[in-house]
């Protein structure tokens, strides 16, 4: 894998993209009917909350030199943005859950919030977990229990995401942004947080 291709993979599959990707997949495959105006409102709010707002936030942090790059390379650079992203995840998750329309989608955001909390705790142990592999593994975990809950076959999409997760992890290693244990830890955190949230929801 070349450096140029690794950079493309890292930017194109940035963690910030996965909440809206998961939301779109949810509405594409959910078997029950949801009024289109409600669907569009939910997608719009999630897009603004998890994509537009974080981009503006990262731009401001970079402008005021609180971070050196949008990948937040150092441990110290990650601490404050992660706290804000945790808040966004739980606020959106709570809003979706209270709507009583898309409870399962709310678990996706609670799972991301929990995963980010774990990563924040690891930072205080001087462990820089991969946000890239946490994000894509979180999406894989969500699609696992989404397909199980609604009894639909998403094996092709999940298999493609596993391949993509391998590419993302390899790209992060190629760019020397993470060590192998940090990449693997991100994957375990992403999957584990989603499964734990679903388990709590079902008991």
C-alpha positions as CSV (number, residue, x, y, z in Angstrom):
1,X,0.0,0.0,0.0
2,X,1.5,3.3,-1.1
3,X,1.7,6.4,1.1
4,X,-0.6,8.3,-1.2
5,X,-3.3,5.6,-1.2
6,X,-2.9,5.3,2.6
7,X,-3.6,9.0,3.0
8,X,-6.6,8.7,0.7
9,X,-8.1,5.9,2.8
10,X,-7.4,7.7,6.1
11,X,-9.1,10.9,4.9
12,X,-12.0,9.4,2.9
13,X,-12.8,7.0,5.8
14,X,-12.3,9.5,8.6
15,X,-14.1,8.6,11.8
16,X,-16.3,11.6,11.4
17,X,-18.0,10.0,8.3
18,X,-19.3,6.8,10.0
19,X,-22.2,8.2,12.0
20,X,-24.0,9.5,8.9
21,X,-23.0,6.4,6.9
22,X,-24.6,4.2,9.6
23,X,-27.7,6.4,9.7
24,X,-28.2,6.1,5.9
25,X,-27.7,2.4,6.0
26,X,-30.3,2.1,8.8
27,X,-32.9,3.9,6.8
28,X,-32.0,2.0,3.6
29,X,-32.6,-1.4,5.2
30,X,-35.0,-0.9,8.0
31,X,-38.1,-3.1,7.2
32,X,-40.7,-1.0,9.0
33,X,-42.3,2.1,7.5
34,X,-41.1,5.5,8.7
35,X,-42.7,8.7,7.3
36,X,-40.2,10.3,4.9
37,X,-40.4,13.8,6.5
38,X,-39.4,12.2,9.9
39,X,-36.6,10.3,8.2
40,X,-35.3,13.5,6.4
41,X,-35.4,15.5,9.7
42,X,-33.4,12.8,11.5
43,X,-30.8,12.5,8.8
44,X,-30.4,16.3,8.6
45,X,-30.0,16.7,12.4
46,X,-27.5,13.8,12.5
47,X,-25.6,15.2,9.5
48,X,-25.3,18.7,11.1
49,X,-24.6,17.3,14.6
50,X,-22.0,14.7,13.7
51,X,-20.4,16.1,10.5
52,X,-20.9,19.9,10.0
53,X,-20.5,20.9,13.7
54,X,-17.4,18.7,14.3
55,X,-15.8,20.0,11.1
56,X,-16.3,23.6,12.3
57,X,-15.1,22.7,15.7
58,X,-11.9,21.0,14.4
59,X,-11.3,24.1,12.1
60,X,-11.6,26.4,15.1
61,X,-9.3,24.2,17.2
62,X,-6.7,24.2,14.4
63,X,-7.1,27.9,13.8
64,X,-6.4,28.6,17.5
65,X,-3.6,26.1,17.5
66,X,-5.2,23.8,20.0
67,X,-4.5,20.9,17.5
68,X,-1.8,20.7,14.8
69,X,-3.7,18.5,12.4
70,X,-7.3,17.2,11.9
71,X,-6.1,13.7,12.7
72,X,-5.2,14.9,16.3
73,X,-1.9,13.1,16.3
74,X,-0.8,13.6,19.9
75,X,-2.6,12.3,23.1
76,X,-3.0,15.8,24.5
77,X,-4.6,17.1,21.2
78,X,-7.3,14.4,21.5
79,X,-8.6,15.0,25.0
80,X,-10.8,18.0,24.6
81,X,-12.3,17.1,21.1
82,X,-13.1,13.6,22.4
83,X,-15.1,15.1,25.3
84,X,-17.1,17.2,22.9
85,X,-17.7,14.2,20.5
86,X,-18.8,12.1,23.5
87,X,-21.4,14.8,24.4
88,X,-22.6,15.0,20.8
89,X,-23.0,11.2,20.6
90,X,-25.0,10.9,23.8
91,X,-27.2,14.0,23.0
92,X,-28.1,12.6,19.6
93,X,-28.6,9.1,21.1
94,X,-30.9,10.5,23.8
95,X,-32.9,12.5,21.2
96,X,-33.4,9.5,19.0
97,X,-34.4,7.2,21.9
98,X,-36.9,9.7,23.2
99,X,-38.5,10.0,19.7
100,X,-39.6,6.4,20.1
101,X,-39.3,6.0,16.3
102,X,-35.8,4.7,15.8
103,X,-34.7,3.2,19.1
104,X,-32.2,0.9,17.5
105,X,-30.5,3.8,15.7
106,X,-30.1,5.5,19.1
107,X,-28.1,2.5,20.3
108,X,-25.6,3.2,17.5
109,X,-24.8,6.6,18.9
110,X,-24.8,5.4,22.5
111,X,-22.3,2.8,21.4
112,X,-20.1,5.4,19.8
113,X,-20.3,7.5,22.9
114,X,-19.3,4.6,25.1
115,X,-16.4,3.7,22.7
116,X,-15.2,7.3,22.9
117,X,-15.3,7.2,26.7
118,X,-13.1,4.1,26.6
119,X,-10.7,5.8,24.3
120,X,-10.6,8.9,26.5
121,X,-9.8,6.7,29.5
122,X,-7.0,5.1,27.6
123,X,-5.5,8.5,26.8
124,X,-4.9,9.0,30.5
125,X,-3.0,5.8,30.5
126,X,-0.9,7.2,27.6
127,X,-2.5,4.8,25.1
128,X,-3.5,6.4,21.8
129,X,-6.2,4.1,20.4
130,X,-7.1,4.3,16.8
131,X,-10.3,6.3,16.2
132,X,-10.4,5.1,12.6
133,X,-10.7,1.4,13.5
134,X,-13.0,2.2,16.5
135,X,-15.4,4.0,14.1
136,X,-15.6,1.4,11.4
137,X,-15.7,-1.5,13.9
138,X,-18.6,0.3,15.7
139,X,-20.5,0.4,12.4
140,X,-19.9,-3.3,11.9
141,X,-21.1,-4.1,15.4
142,X,-24.2,-2.0,14.8
143,X,-25.0,-3.8,11.5
144,X,-24.6,-7.1,13.3
145,X,-27.3,-6.5,15.8
146,X,-29.4,-4.5,13.4
147,X,-29.6,-7.4,11.0
148,X,-30.2,-9.8,13.9
149,X,-33.0,-7.7,15.4
150,X,-34.9,-7.2,12.2
151,X,-34.0,-10.7,10.8
152,X,-32.5,-9.3,7.5
153,X,-29.4,-10.4,5.6
154,X,-26.6,-7.8,5.6
155,X,-23.8,-10.4,5.2
156,X,-22.5,-8.8,2.0
157,X,-22.3,-5.3,3.5
158,X,-20.7,-6.6,6.7
159,X,-18.1,-8.6,4.8
160,X,-17.3,-5.5,2.6
161,X,-16.8,-3.5,5.8
162,X,-14.5,-6.1,7.3
163,X,-12.3,-5.8,4.2
164,X,-12.5,-2.0,4.5
165,X,-11.6,-2.2,8.1
166,X,-8.5,-4.1,7.1
167,X,-7.6,-1.4,4.6
168,X,-8.2,1.4,7.1
169,X,-6.0,-0.4,9.7
170,X,-3.3,-1.0,7.2
171,X,-3.4,2.6,6.1
172,X,-3.0,3.8,9.7
173,X,0.0,1.5,10.1
174,X,1.5,2.5,6.8
175,X,1.3,6.2,7.8
176,X,2.8,5.3,11.2
177,X,-0.1,7.0,12.9
178,X,-0.6,4.0,15.2
179,X,1.1,0.8,16.3
180,X,-0.6,-2.5,15.6
181,X,-1.8,-2.9,19.2
182,X,-3.5,0.6,19.0
183,X,-5.2,-0.4,15.7
184,X,-6.5,-3.7,17.1
185,X,-7.6,-2.0,20.4
186,X,-9.7,0.4,18.4
187,X,-11.4,-2.4,16.7
188,X,-12.1,-4.3,19.9
189,X,-13.5,-1.1,21.6
190,X,-15.7,-0.3,18.6
191,X,-17.3,-3.8,18.5
192,X,-17.4,-4.2,22.3
193,X,-19.1,-0.9,23.0
194,X,-21.9,-1.6,20.4
195,X,-22.5,-5.1,21.6
196,X,-22.6,-4.0,25.3
197,X,-25.1,-1.2,24.5
198,X,-27.3,-3.7,22.6
199,X,-27.1,-6.2,25.4
200,X,-28.2,-3.6,28.0
201,X,-31.0,-2.6,25.8
202,X,-32.3,-6.2,25.4
203,X,-32.2,-7.2,29.1
